[in-house]
């Protein structure tokens, strides 16, 4: 994917409401490429003043992969997992925005790093229901917490 397409997809992730299909289609397209340029772009967004950018960065970083959809069975090659884990945990260090917390907690679950367990569990009693749901979803869906 060339730089122009990458920039266009990142811009598309910010269009409309957070849950818009178009925005999530762009997130999915970025995740499926898994190249260094996409990683670096998302890494920069982790430090953004904009909470939607930070939330999108976590959503992209947690599932960066390089895979052939034609390959059966589908077996992604996960990219930049350790680096993504470090960025997301650093981002959580001072984060207060519930949207970003929700996204980052979900991202940690997707990364499946056992070191994330105590970080994720810190938010199980958070006042925001979406943040608590992200914790519960990680427990139920990603199983590695049990």
C-alpha positions in Angstrom: 0.0 0.0 0.0 1.5 3.4 -0.9 1.8 6.4 1.4 -1.1 8.3 -0.3 -3.5 5.3 0.3 -2.3 5.0 3.9 -2.9 8.7 4.6 -6.3 8.4 3.0 -7.3 5.4 5.1 -6.1 7.0 8.3 -8.2 10.1 7.4 -11.2 7.9 6.7 -11.0 6.4 10.2 -11.9 9.9 11.6 -15.0 10.5 9.4 -18.5 10.3 10.9 -19.4 8.8 14.2 -16.9 6.5 15.9 -18.8 3.3 15.1 -19.4 4.2 11.4 -18.9 1.3 8.9 -16.7 3.4 6.7 -14.3 4.2 9.5 -14.1 0.6 10.6 -13.6 -0.5 7.0 -10.5 1.8 6.9 -9.3 0.4 10.2 -9.6 -3.2 8.8 -7.8 -2.3 5.6 -4.9 -0.7 7.6 -4.7 -3.8 9.9 -4.5 -6.1 6.9 -1.4 -4.5 5.5 0.8 -4.6 8.6 3.7 -2.6 7.2 6.1 -0.3 9.0 4.7 2.9 7.6 1.2 2.0 9.0 2.7 1.1 12.3 4.6 4.4 12.6 1.6 6.4 11.6 -0.5 4.7 14.3 2.3 5.1 16.8 2.3 8.8 16.2 -1.5 8.9 16.8 -1.0 7.3 20.2 0.5 10.6 21.3 -2.2 12.8 19.6 -4.1 15.4 21.5 -7.3 14.0 19.8 -8.9 11.1 21.7 -10.5 9.6 18.6 -7.0 9.5 17.0 -5.6 7.7 20.1 -8.5 5.3 20.1 -8.1 4.5 16.4 -4.3 4.0 16.9 -4.9 1.3 19.5 -7.6 -0.3 17.3 -5.2 -0.5 14.4 -2.0 -1.5 16.3 -3.6 -4.4 18.1 -4.3 -6.4 14.9 -1.6 -5.4 12.4 -1.0 -8.4 10.2 0.4 -9.6 7.0 -1.6 -12.5 5.6 -2.8 -13.8 2.4 -6.6 -14.1 2.4 -6.2 -16.7 -0.3 -4.2 -18.9 2.0 -6.4 -21.6 3.6 -6.7 -22.0 6.4 -6.3 -18.3 7.0 -3.3 -17.8 9.2 -2.2 -14.2 9.9 1.3 -13.2 10.5 1.0 -10.8 13.4 3.2 -7.7 13.1 4.8 -5.4 15.6 3.0 -7.0 18.6 5.7 -6.2 21.2 6.1 -2.6 20.0 2.3 -2.2 19.9 1.9 -3.5 23.4 4.5 -1.0 24.7 2.8 1.9 22.9 -0.6 1.0 24.2 0.4 0.4 27.8 2.3 3.7 27.8 -0.8 5.4 26.4 -2.9 4.0 29.2 -0.5 5.5 31.8 -2.2 8.9 31.9 -5.4 8.3 29.9 -8.7 9.5 31.2 -10.9 9.5 28.1 -13.4 6.6 28.2 -13.3 6.1 24.4 -9.6 5.7 24.5 -9.6 3.5 27.6 -12.2 1.2 25.9 -10.1 0.9 22.7 -6.8 0.5 24.5 -8.1 -2.2 26.9 -9.7 -4.1 24.0 -6.4 -3.7 22.1 -4.4 -5.3 25.0 -6.8 -8.2 24.9 -6.2 -8.7 21.2 -2.4 -8.6 21.6 -2.7 -11.5 24.0 0.3 -10.5 26.1 -0.1 -12.1 29.6 1.6 -9.0 31.1 -1.5 -7.1 30.2 -3.7 -8.9 32.7 -3.1 -6.7 35.7 -3.3 -3.6 33.5 -6.7 -4.6 32.1 -8.0 -5.6 35.5 -7.3 -2.2 36.9 -10.3 -1.0 35.0 -12.9 -3.6 36.0 -14.6 -1.1 38.4 -14.3 1.9 36.1 -17.3 4.3 36.2 -17.8 4.1 32.5 -19.8 1.1 31.3 -18.0 0.8 28.0 -14.7 0.6 29.8 -16.0 -2.1 32.1 -17.5 -3.9 29.1 -14.0 -3.9 27.4 -12.6 -5.6 30.5 -15.4 -8.2 30.6 -15.1 -8.8 26.9 -11.4 -9.5 27.2 -12.0 -11.9 30.0 -14.7 -13.8 28.1 -13.5 -13.6 24.5 -9.8 -13.7 24.8 -9.7 -16.4 27.4 -6.1 -15.9 28.3 -7.1 -13.9 31.4 -8.4 -17.1 33.1 
